[in-house]
Amino acid sequence: EGKMSVKESLVKKLKEKNAKTAVLGLGYVGLPLAVVFAEAGFNVTGIDPDVRKIEAIKKGESYIPDVKTESVAKLVKDGKLSATTDFSVLKEMDAVSICVPTPLRQTGDPDMSFIISAADELAKYMHKGMVVVLQSTTYPGTTRELLLPKLSSENKVGEDWFLAFSPERVDPGREDYTTKNTPKVMGGITEACGEVATAWYEQAIDTVYRVSSAEAAEMAKLLENTFRMINIGLVNELAIMCERLGVDVWEVIDAAASKPFGFMKFTPGPGLGGHCIPIDPLYLSWKMKSFNYNARFIELASEINTNMPRYVVSRLMEGLNDRAKALKGSKVLVLGVAYKPDIDDVRESPALDVIGLLRQKGADVEYHDPYIPHIHHETEDWKMDSVKDMMKTVKESDAVVIITNHKQYDYKSIIESAKFVFDTRNATGKLSKENEKVVRL
């Protein structure tokens, strides 16, 4: 009898790191994961249709700020990491992680096209003894309802091959928590699926937290991001209320945050950005519509957060009005367009909305961002380049709007040179308290 089951031999391969591993999609999520697996000793092949990404990796270069070029170069040189646009290499693979994007369409429903095309490609090369983990953020039920039927042929899931969901928790720009040391939630389609996928990820990631199903893992990710989105919506609404009451919202938040328990500090801003917080909760509210359920918290927070760019522009208009200026024809400099400080990612950034609204109102808008040399607004179809001489533009502008509080800005000299600063992030902090040039959100 002593023959090993498919599951046992795959687990053995994974634990001995002889399993050939593939990562589908080499973006913000896929490349760091591929590097972590390769550094743990696996042979990793990255697959992505984008030829530029493949060329960069072949040259040993990283195009993701959180992944060091040295790491990629070393892994490529040691033969641990390779990259290709050719999906047929999947027939040799034992373990496949799917890290493709799931954007939201403008109508608010998830765009599953990347997951579907990855699954269709993978389906051609499925074989016994394979484990597949989906990491793309999506609505609860995707792994079982969408992926499972596409990948199941004559092979039986949980016996011949294994499928699980493990949500992504990358926070770009963070140094303290990385792909390796952030706990990873894992939920299998069957008990055996969860076991195999956990055995694989445990070889490379410090902590794997197993849940009983793929749906529980999908839902956990949505709870994490919905929690953030709702709390940000709450402090954004607080900022609007405080302004009407004539109270400083930043002072109020700091005071509440002095309580050592039962309060978590969130700060208001010009709107939400990045790929996760503004988008993921809407997958859940979209999915709930098919159960005739209206996810009111999510809808409300989304409404408040989506209106923040408009609120910022109206406050800027008031500020200019107090200085006897009209917004139309005024020269406005937007400082920082990344969706959060000290990174080069502009996805879903509220800065694009703020700039678009300012343009509509007839302002002469420019921007500066040390990390982002150009921006292109897809839907309104305009392009802009970051101004070359920031301080010169600060001096010439009627208003400077701080949208992203990059650390490298010298706020003191910006305030000194500017005519008027509208600070949506409390970047100027104490400097603005005694300065009539500065208005904070």
Secondary structure in CASP SS format (residue, H / E / C, confidence):
PFRMAT SS
TARGET T0000
AUTHOR 0000-0000-0000
METHOD secondary structure of the structure
MODEL  1
E C 1.00
G C 1.00
K C 1.00
M C 1.00
S C 1.00
V H 1.00
K H 1.00
E H 1.00
S H 1.00
L H 1.00
V H 1.00
K H 1.00
K H 1.00
L H 1.00
K H 1.00
E C 1.00
K C 1.00
N C 1.00
A C 1.00
K E 1.00
T E 1.00
A E 1.00
V E 1.00
L E 1.00
G C 1.00
L C 1.00
G C 1.00
Y C 1.00
V C 1.00
G H 1.00
L H 1.00
P H 1.00
L H 1.00
A H 1.00
V H 1.00
V H 1.00
F H 1.00
A H 1.00
E H 1.00
A C 1.00
G C 1.00
F C 1.00
N E 1.00
V E 1.00
T E 1.00
G E 1.00
I E 1.00
D C 1.00
P C 1.00
D C 1.00
V H 1.00
R H 1.00
K H 1.00
I H 1.00
E H 1.00
A H 1.00
I H 1.00
K H 1.00
K C 1.00
G C 1.00
E C 1.00
S C 1.00
Y C 1.00
I C 1.00
P C 1.00
D C 1.00
V C 1.00
K C 1.00
T H 1.00
E H 1.00
S H 1.00
V H 1.00
A H 1.00
K H 1.00
L H 1.00
V H 1.00
K H 1.00
D C 1.00
G C 1.00
K C 1.00
L E 1.00
S E 1.00
A E 1.00
T E 1.00
T C 1.00
D C 1.00
F H 1.00
S H 1.00
V H 1.00
L H 1.00
K H 1.00
E H 1.00
M C 1.00
D C 1.00
A E 1.00
V E 1.00
S E 1.00
I E 1.00
C C 1.00
V C 1.00
P C 1.00
T C 1.00
P C 1.00
L E 1.00
R C 1.00
Q C 1.00
T C 1.00
G C 1.00
D C 1.00
P E 1.00
D C 1.00
M C 1.00
S H 1.00
F H 1.00
I H 1.00
I H 1.00
S H 1.00
A H 1.00
A H 1.00
D H 1.00
E H 1.00
L H 1.00
A H 1.00
K H 1.00
Y C 1.00
M C 1.00
H C 1.00
K C 1.00
G C 1.00
M E 1.00
V E 1.00
V E 1.00
V E 1.00
L E 1.00
Q C 1.00
S C 1.00
T C 1.00
T C 1.00
Y C 1.00
P C 1.00
G C 1.00
T H 1.00
T H 1.00
R H 1.00
E H 1.00
L H 1.00
L H 1.00
L H 1.00
P H 1.00
K H 1.00
L H 1.00
S C 1.00
S C 1.00
E C 1.00
N C 1.00
K C 1.00
V E 1.00
G C 1.00
E C 1.00
D C 1.00
W E 1.00
F E 1.00
L E 1.00
A E 1.00
F E 1.00
S C 1.00
P C 1.00
E C 1.00
R C 1.00
V C 1.00
D C 1.00
P C 1.00
G C 1.00
R C 1.00
E C 1.00
D C 1.00
Y C 1.00
T C 1.00
T C 1.00
K C 1.00
N C 1.00
T C 1.00
P C 1.00
K E 1.00
V E 1.00
M E 1.00
G E 1.00
G E 1.00
I C 1.00
T C 1.00
E H 1.00
A H 1.00
C H 1.00
G H 1.00
E H 1.00
V H 1.00
A H 1.00
T H 1.00
A H 1.00
W H 1.00
Y H 1.00
E C 1.00
Q C 1.00
A C 1.00
I C 1.00
D C 1.00
T C 1.00
V E 1.00
Y E 1.00
R E 1.00
V E 1.00
S C 1.00
S C 1.00
A H 1.00
E H 1.00
A H 1.00
A H 1.00
E H 1.00
M H 1.00
A H 1.00
K H 1.00
L H 1.00
L H 1.00
E H 1.00
N H 1.00
T H 1.00
F H 1.00
R H 1.00
M H 1.00
I H 1.00
N H 1.00
I H 1.00
G H 1.00
L H 1.00
V H 1.00
N H 1.00
E H 1.00
L H 1.00
A H 1.00
I H 1.00
M H 1.00
C H 1.00
E H 1.00
R H 1.00
L H 1.00
G C 1.00
V C 1.00
D C 1.00
V H 1.00
W H 1.00
E H 1.00
V H 1.00
I H 1.00
D H 1.00
A H 1.00
A H 1.00
A C 1.00
S C 1.00
K C 1.00
P C 1.00
F C 1.00
G C 1.00
F C 1.00
M C 1.00
K C 1.00
F C 1.00
T C 1.00
P C 1.00
G C 1.00
P C 1.00
G C 1.00
L C 1.00
G C 1.00
G C 1.00
H C 1.00
C C 1.00
I C 1.00
P C 1.00
I C 1.00
D H 1.00
P H 1.00
L H 1.00
Y H 1.00
L H 1.00
S H 1.00
W H 1.00
K H 1.00
M H 1.00
K H 1.00
S C 1.00
F C 1.00
N C 1.00
Y C 1.00
N C 1.00
A C 1.00
R H 1.00
F H 1.00
I H 1.00
E H 1.00
L H 1.00
A H 1.00
S H 1.00
E H 1.00
I H 1.00
N H 1.00
T H 1.00
N H 1.00
M H 1.00
P H 1.00
R H 1.00
Y H 1.00
V H 1.00
V H 1.00
S H 1.00
R H 1.00
L H 1.00
M H 1.00
E H 1.00
G H 1.00
L H 1.00
N H 1.00
D H 1.00
R C 1.00
A C 1.00
K C 1.00
A C 1.00
L C 1.00
K C 1.00
G C 1.00
S C 1.00
K E 1.00
V E 1.00
L E 1.00
V E 1.00
L E 1.00
G C 1.00
V C 1.00
A C 1.00
Y C 1.00
K C 1.00
P C 1.00
D C 1.00
I C 1.00
D C 1.00
D C 1.00
V C 1.00
R C 1.00
E C 1.00
S C 1.00
P H 1.00
A H 1.00
L H 1.00
D H 1.00
V H 1.00
I H 1.00
G H 1.00
L H 1.00
L H 1.00
R H 1.00
Q H 1.00
K C 1.00
G C 1.00
A C 1.00
D E 1.00
V E 1.00
E E 1.00
Y E 1.00
H E 1.00
D C 1.00
P C 1.00
Y C 1.00
I C 1.00
P C 1.00
H E 1.00
I E 1.00
H E 1.00
H E 1.00
E C 1.00
T C 1.00
E C 1.00
D C 1.00
W E 1.00
K E 1.00
M E 1.00
D E 1.00
S E 1.00
V C 1.00
K C 1.00
D C 1.00
M H 1.00
M H 1.00
K H 1.00
T H 1.00
V H 1.00
K H 1.00
E H 1.00
S C 1.00
D C 1.00
A E 1.00
V E 1.00
V E 1.00
I E 1.00
I C 1.00
T C 1.00
N C 1.00
H C 1.00
K C 1.00
Q C 1.00
Y C 1.00
D C 1.00
Y H 1.00
K H 1.00
S H 1.00
I H 1.00
I H 1.00
E H 1.00
S H 1.00
A C 1.00
K C 1.00
F C 1.00
V E 1.00
F E 1.00
D E 1.00
T C 1.00
R C 1.00
N C 1.00
A C 1.00
T C 1.00
G C 1.00
K H 1.00
L H 1.00
S H 1.00
K H 1.00
E C 1.00
N C 1.00
E C 1.00
K C 1.00
V E 1.00
V E 1.00
R E 1.00
L C 1.00
END
